[in-house]
Amino acid sequence: MPHRCARFGPGGHLVQVLPNLPSAGQPALVDIYNLETMLQDTSDQAELRAFPGPLIKGETHKVDVIKFSQSKGLECSRDNNLLDRDSARLLWDFIVLLCRQNGTVVGTDIADLLLKEHRSVWLPGKSPNEANLIDFNNEPLAHAEEDQGTGPLSLLSDTFMTVPENVGKETERFRELLLFGRKKEALEAAMKAGLWGHALLLASKMDSRTHARVMTKFANSLPMNDPLQTIYQLMSGRMPASATCCGEEKWGDWRPHLAMVLSNLSQTLDLDTRTITTMGDTLASKGLTDAAHFCYLMAQVGLGVFTKKSTKLVLIGSNHRLYSNLKDQIIQVFI
């Protein structure tokens, strides 16, 4: 059955062969269209003009790519139709970072990017309206000078220390139990009072089983969605719970957990990679494609084939399992 055949050609042209039959006396016609002319009245044309491609090493100016990526990131942050605007912008910001540093980045660079404009991190279990924000930009608060002699004497520095009244009482109880050689009771009292520094130090000088029990209790005393849980679990050789729970509203933002992993890579790189990849899988299952792809990039998951079901990443920022909203600009810049 004769049919029309069309192909995209070089220089922004569309080549079309009409379904004519020369044997039937019909002329063989080939039409060549200029895509710029065809799309001149569409919004796509303006976007195509703004793209600094084709991107060629040694010819394309880095500044042009950075400016384009910044404009696309700003566009994402203003697009109310996007499910996860912050993550969509994060991908473009990552491109900017790569361009500025000539493709060389380390974990702390990525952590800084993840927490950019998120410098005040919500503490787990708190609402954003509560005054419980950690501001990494602020200098430590200057403490008022205390009157000499108002606190207990430090035997290490020969100076007086100021100790909260309730902590002082619990510490006194801990000290009293140790004075009478009651280590186990002192240890339990310290854990009950939240004196984890004393408890961990004392347990480390006891048997290994006791030390492990105290460390477990200390970790369990933290909220499950605290990024500290993520690093402690990772340091213990376990995949953090955040890897399979991130993306849930009650769990909070996924960024601090990923930043914690990237800034404190363990000696077991395989565990780090599996953790970050699993985090990406979890976010992808929640429909957060941009966030998932950022995780895959951090885990250095390679670009896959569209037809392979197990492929995690084909076009950056696009769910390859859907046939709409395919993005090729960001992947051109990344490559």
C-alpha positions as CSV (number, residue, x, y, z in Angstrom):
1,M,0.0,0.0,0.0
2,P,1.6,3.3,-1.1
3,H,2.1,5.7,1.9
4,R,3.7,9.0,2.7
5,C,7.3,8.8,4.0
6,A,8.9,11.6,6.0
7,R,12.3,12.0,7.7
8,F,14.0,14.8,9.6
9,G,17.1,15.9,7.8
10,P,20.1,18.1,8.6
11,G,19.9,21.8,9.0
12,G,16.4,21.7,10.5
13,H,14.6,20.3,7.4
14,L,11.8,17.8,7.0
15,V,12.0,15.6,3.9
16,Q,8.7,14.2,2.6
17,V,8.1,11.7,-0.2
18,L,4.6,11.7,-1.5
19,P,2.8,8.3,-2.1
20,N,2.8,8.7,-5.9
21,L,3.3,5.8,-8.4
22,P,5.4,6.8,-11.4
23,S,4.3,3.5,-13.0
24,A,0.8,4.9,-12.9
25,G,1.9,8.2,-14.5
26,Q,2.1,10.1,-11.2
27,P,5.3,12.2,-10.7
28,A,7.7,11.2,-8.0
29,L,7.7,14.2,-5.7
30,V,10.0,15.0,-2.8
31,D,9.0,18.0,-0.6
32,I,11.6,19.6,1.6
33,Y,10.3,21.9,4.4
34,N,12.1,24.3,6.6
35,L,11.0,23.5,10.2
36,E,11.8,27.0,11.3
37,T,9.3,28.4,8.8
38,M,6.7,25.7,9.7
39,L,6.9,26.5,13.4
40,Q,7.4,30.2,13.2
41,D,4.0,30.9,14.8
42,T,4.3,28.4,17.6
43,S,5.7,28.5,21.1
44,D,8.1,25.7,20.3
45,Q,10.0,27.9,17.8
46,A,10.9,30.4,20.6
47,E,12.2,27.6,22.7
48,L,14.2,26.1,19.9
49,R,15.8,29.5,19.2
50,A,16.8,29.8,22.9
51,F,18.5,26.5,23.0
52,P,22.3,26.9,22.4
53,G,22.6,23.7,20.5
54,P,23.9,21.7,18.9
55,L,26.3,21.4,21.8
56,I,29.8,20.8,20.5
57,K,32.8,20.6,22.7
58,G,35.3,23.4,22.0
59,E,32.7,25.4,20.0
60,T,29.7,25.9,22.3
61,H,30.5,28.6,24.9
62,K,30.0,27.4,28.5
63,V,28.5,30.7,29.5
64,D,25.7,30.2,27.0
65,V,24.9,26.8,28.4
66,I,24.9,28.1,32.0
67,K,22.6,31.0,31.1
68,F,20.2,28.6,29.3
69,S,20.2,26.1,32.1
70,Q,19.5,28.9,34.7
71,S,16.6,30.2,32.6
72,K,15.1,26.7,32.3
73,G,15.5,26.2,36.1
74,L,13.7,29.5,36.8
75,E,11.0,28.5,34.4
76,C,10.5,25.2,36.2
77,S,10.2,26.9,39.6
78,R,7.4,29.1,38.2
79,D,5.5,26.3,36.4
80,N,2.5,25.5,38.5
81,N,1.7,22.5,36.3
82,L,4.7,20.6,37.5
83,L,4.2,18.0,40.2
84,D,7.6,18.7,41.8
85,R,8.9,22.0,40.7
86,D,11.8,22.0,43.2
87,S,13.2,18.7,41.8
88,A,12.7,19.8,38.2
89,R,14.8,22.9,38.9
90,L,17.3,20.9,40.8
91,L,18.2,19.0,37.6
92,W,19.0,22.2,35.8
93,D,20.9,23.6,38.8
94,F,23.0,20.4,38.7
95,I,23.8,21.1,35.1
96,V,24.9,24.6,36.0
97,L,27.1,23.2,38.8
98,L,28.7,20.7,36.3
99,C,29.4,23.5,33.8
100,R,30.9,25.8,36.3
101,Q,33.2,23.1,37.7
102,N,34.1,21.6,34.4
103,G,32.3,18.3,35.2
104,T,34.2,17.7,38.5
105,V,32.1,17.6,41.6
106,V,32.3,15.8,45.0
107,G,29.6,14.7,47.5
108,T,29.8,17.9,49.5
109,D,29.2,20.0,46.4
110,I,26.0,18.0,45.7
111,A,24.9,18.3,49.3
112,D,25.3,22.0,49.2
113,L,23.2,22.0,46.0
114,L,20.5,19.9,47.6
115,L,20.2,22.2,50.5
116,K,20.4,25.4,48.4
117,E,17.5,27.6,49.3
118,H,16.7,24.9,51.9
119,R,19.3,26.1,54.4
120,S,16.7,26.1,57.1
121,V,15.9,22.4,57.4
122,W,12.7,21.3,59.1
123,L,13.5,19.2,62.1
124,P,11.7,15.8,62.0
125,G,8.3,15.7,63.7
126,K,7.9,19.5,63.7
127,S,5.7,21.8,61.7
128,P,7.1,24.5,59.5
129,N,5.4,27.1,61.7
130,E,7.3,26.2,64.8
131,A,10.6,28.0,65.6
132,N,12.7,24.9,65.2
133,L,14.7,25.7,62.1
134,I,18.4,25.0,61.8
135,D,20.0,28.0,60.0
136,F,23.3,27.0,58.6
137,N,24.1,30.6,57.7
138,N,23.9,32.1,61.1
139,E,26.9,32.4,63.3
140,P,26.8,30.7,66.7
141,L,24.9,32.7,69.3
142,A,27.2,34.6,71.5
143,H,26.7,33.5,75.1
144,A,26.6,36.1,77.8
145,E,29.5,36.0,80.2
146,E,28.6,34.0,83.2
147,D,29.7,35.0,86.7
148,Q,32.6,33.1,87.9
149,G,31.8,30.5,90.5
150,T,28.1,30.0,89.5
151,G,28.6,26.5,88.1
152,P,30.6,23.3,88.8
153,L,34.3,23.4,88.4
154,S,35.7,21.6,85.4
155,L,38.6,19.4,86.4
156,L,40.0,19.4,82.9
157,S,40.1,23.2,82.2
158,D,40.1,24.5,85.8
159,T,37.2,26.8,84.9
160,F,33.6,27.0,85.9
161,M,30.9,25.6,83.7
162,T,27.2,26.5,83.5
163,V,25.0,23.4,83.5
164,P,21.2,23.4,83.2
165,E,19.6,22.6,86.5
166,N,17.8,19.4,85.3
167,V,20.9,18.1,83.6
168,G,23.0,18.9,86.6
169,K,20.7,16.8,88.8
170,E,20.7,13.8,86.4
171,T,24.5,14.0,86.1
172,E,24.8,14.1,89.9
173,R,22.7,11.0,90.1
174,F,24.9,9.3,87.5
175,R,28.0,10.4,89.3
176,E,26.7,9.1,92.6
177,L,25.9,5.7,91.3
178,L,29.4,5.3,89.8
179,L,30.9,6.4,93.1
180,F,29.4,3.3,94.6
181,G,30.5,1.1,91.7
182,R,27.0,0.6,90.4
183,K,27.9,0.8,86.7
184,K,24.8,-0.9,85.2
185,E,22.4,1.2,87.2
186,A,24.4,4.3,86.3
187,L,24.2,3.3,82.6
188,E,20.4,2.8,82.7
189,A,20.0,6.1,84.6
190,A,22.1,8.0,82.0
191,M,20.0,6.5,79.1
192,K,16.8,7.3,80.8
193,A,17.8,10.9,81.4
194,G,19.1,11.3,77.9
195,L,22.7,11.7,78.9
196,W,23.9,9.8,75.8
197,G,27.4,11.2,75.9
198,H,28.0,9.7,79.4
199,A,26.1,6.5,78.5
200,L,28.1,5.9,75.3
201,L,31.4,6.6,76.9
202,L,30.7,4.4,79.9
203,A,29.4,1.6,77.7
204,S,32.5,1.7,75.4
205,K,34.6,0.8,78.5
206,M,32.3,-2.1,79.4
207,D,31.7,-5.2,77.3
208,S,31.0,-5.0,73.5
209,R,27.4,-6.3,73.9
210,T,26.5,-3.5,76.3
211,H,28.1,-1.0,74.0
212,A,26.1,-2.3,71.0
213,R,22.9,-2.2,73.1
214,V,23.5,1.4,74.1
215,M,24.3,2.5,70.6
216,T,21.1,0.9,69.4
217,K,19.0,2.6,72.1
218,F,20.6,5.9,71.2
219,A,19.7,5.5,67.6
220,N,16.2,4.4,68.4
221,S,15.7,7.5,70.5
222,L,15.9,9.6,67.4
223,P,12.9,10.1,65.1
224,M,12.9,7.6,62.3
225,N,12.8,10.4,59.7
226,D,15.8,12.2,61.2
227,P,18.7,12.4,58.7
228,L,20.9,11.3,61.6
229,Q,19.2,8.0,61.4
230,T,20.2,7.7,57.8
231,I,23.9,8.2,58.4
232,Y,23.9,6.0,61.6
233,Q,22.2,3.1,59.8
234,L,24.5,3.5,56.8
235,M,27.6,3.4,59.1
236,S,26.2,0.3,60.7
237,G,26.2,-1.4,57.3
238,R,22.5,-1.3,56.8
239,M,20.4,0.3,54.1
240,P,18.7,3.3,55.7
241,A,15.0,3.3,56.1
242,S,14.8,6.6,54.3
243,A,15.7,4.8,51.1
244,T,12.4,3.0,51.0
245,C,10.2,5.6,52.8
246,C,11.3,8.9,51.2
247,G,8.6,10.7,49.2
248,E,5.9,10.2,51.8
249,E,4.4,13.3,53.3
250,K,4.9,12.2,56.9
251,W,8.5,11.4,56.2
252,G,9.5,14.9,55.1
253,D,11.9,16.2,52.5
254,W,14.1,13.6,50.8
255,R,16.9,16.0,50.1
256,P,18.6,16.1,53.6
257,H,18.8,12.3,53.6
258,L,20.5,12.1,50.2
259,A,22.8,15.0,51.2
260,M,23.7,13.0,54.3
261,V,24.7,10.0,52.3
262,L,26.6,11.9,49.7
263,S,28.6,13.9,52.3
264,N,29.5,10.9,54.3
265,L,30.2,8.1,51.8
266,S,31.2,4.9,53.5
267,Q,34.0,2.5,52.7
268,T,31.3,0.2,51.3
269,L,30.6,2.1,48.1
270,D,28.2,-0.7,46.9
271,L,25.9,0.0,49.9
272,D,26.0,3.7,49.2
273,T,25.1,3.1,45.5
274,R,22.3,0.7,46.3
275,T,20.9,3.1,48.9
276,I,20.8,6.0,46.5
277,T,19.4,3.9,43.7
278,T,16.7,2.5,46.0
279,M,15.8,6.0,47.0
280,G,15.4,6.9,43.4
281,D,13.2,3.8,42.8
282,T,11.0,4.9,45.8
283,L,10.6,8.4,44.5
284,A,9.8,7.1,41.0
285,S,7.1,4.9,42.4
286,K,5.5,8.1,43.9
287,G,5.5,9.8,40.5
288,L,8.4,12.1,41.4
289,T,10.3,11.5,38.2
290,D,12.7,14.5,38.5
291,A,13.7,13.6,42.0
292,A,14.2,10.0,41.1
293,H,16.4,10.8,38.1
294,F,18.6,13.1,40.3
295,C,19.2,10.1,42.6
296,Y,20.0,7.9,39.6
297,L,22.5,10.4,38.4
298,M,24.1,10.5,41.9
299,A,24.3,6.7,41.8
300,Q,25.8,6.9,38.3
301,V,23.1,4.8,36.8
302,G,23.8,4.6,33.1
303,L,21.3,5.6,30.4
304,G,19.3,2.7,29.2
305,V,17.3,1.5,26.3
306,F,13.8,2.6,25.8
307,T,12.5,-0.9,25.0
308,K,14.1,-2.6,28.0
309,K,11.6,-2.8,30.9
310,S,14.3,-2.8,33.6
311,T,15.7,0.5,32.3
312,K,15.6,3.2,35.0
313,L,16.8,6.2,32.9
314,V,16.4,7.0,29.2
315,L,15.7,10.8,29.0
316,I,16.6,12.8,32.0
317,G,13.5,14.4,33.5
318,S,11.1,12.3,31.5
319,N,9.3,9.1,32.4
320,H,10.2,6.8,29.5
321,R,7.2,4.7,30.3
322,L,5.0,7.5,29.1
323,Y,4.8,8.8,25.5
324,S,4.3,12.5,26.4
325,N,6.5,15.3,27.7
326,L,9.8,13.9,26.3
327,K,12.7,16.2,27.2
328,D,15.8,16.1,25.2
329,Q,17.5,19.4,25.9
330,I,18.6,18.5,29.4
331,I,20.1,15.2,28.4
332,Q,22.0,16.9,25.5
333,V,23.5,19.3,28.0
334,F,24.3,16.5,30.5
335,I,26.1,14.4,27.9
